[in-house]
Amino acid sequence: MRATWNGFRSPLASHIEQYLATKRALGCKFASEDRMLRLLDRFLVVQRIARMDDITGECLEQFLASRERVNPRSYNHLLGVVRRLFDWIVSQQVIPASPLQTRPRRETARRLPFLYEPAVIKRLLAEAALLPDNPRSRMRGPTYETIFALLATLGLRIGEVSRLQCGDVDLERDVLQIRDSKFGKNRLVPFGPRLAARVRTYLELRQHRGLPGTGDAPLFSWNGRNPVNTNTIRNTFRDDLLPRLALDVPTGTSGPRVHGLRHTCVQRLVEADVPFKVIGDYVGHRREESTMVYGKVALHRLRQLAIGDAEEAL
């Protein structure tokens, strides 16, 4: 049997592993790229591709077609991940040229993200609080109410909320520590008294239920050991909460998603004329250009807005 490299077993195994290691050494997490390249690796194994020479352009087109990505943007993202891998392999002089010749699909104009009005966020939190427990998930209502309160008020990424540990919460200074986020960045995120009260109540409930409440214990967990998975949060939003909200989606706007809560928070900061650099630091953008897509913004309202006005949604 072929030796495995962190679970990779195809002829690309060692190259994928070295490629991911190189990118991560530069500060890239490459989590989604890792997942996509595992799909490619598994496809090659199932197709019994045994040599690099057998990985042809036709073979790679078959892989892309097997993923059934209807959305052009999603298809092009997968294509780009595979293309960049082979470009890197070529740069390492393993092969003379990339076998991948597939062109990207044409993308139509991107839809605007769905933004949540304060009244909708209040309804979302109220519905989340009513979620019943199940045999595998105790404190389901309070847990999701707190999760979505953090996402909506602070503009956190869903992975950042999932990875939070009890020791990351400082209720003396009303600050969250976000560690090892996207691009390996750390930051401190202040929050106001309303959110502090929610988090304090949630921690007291955890303590009452016998769950650990300090140190590296995950803040959101069903068993006290493993954090609530990001896909579990997304699925709960999509399947259990979104139907109850019955939202009207404006023409030209994408459907409501969890990530839209982050967009809403950033847009609120932009509308208050907070500078790009300050917003980027607050929400963990790597480059100012990532923030500039939201519009022109000014510093003096940041803390007032992020801690005061943002909490009006709660």
Salt bridges, closest charged atoms under 4 A:
ASP34 OD2 - ARG24 NH2 2.96
ASP34 OD1 - ARG38 NE 2.51
ASP53 OD2 - ARG51 NH1 3.87
ASP54 OD1 - ARG51 NH2 3.24
GLU107 OE1 - ARG110 NE 3.76
GLU127 OE1 - ARG244 NH1 3.42
GLU145 OE2 - ARG198 NH1 2.65
GLU160 OE2 - ARG157 NH1 2.70
GLU160 OE2 - ARG187 NH1 2.90
ASP168 OD1 - ARG179 NE 2.80
ASP170 OD2 - ARG173 NE 2.76
ASP180 OD1 - LYS29 NZ 3.21
ASP239 OD1 - ARG238 NE 2.86
ASP240 OD2 - ARG140 NH2 2.64
ASP281 OD2 - LYS277 NZ 2.67
ASP309 OD2 - ARG301 NH2 2.90
GLU312 OE2 - ARG194 NH2 3.63
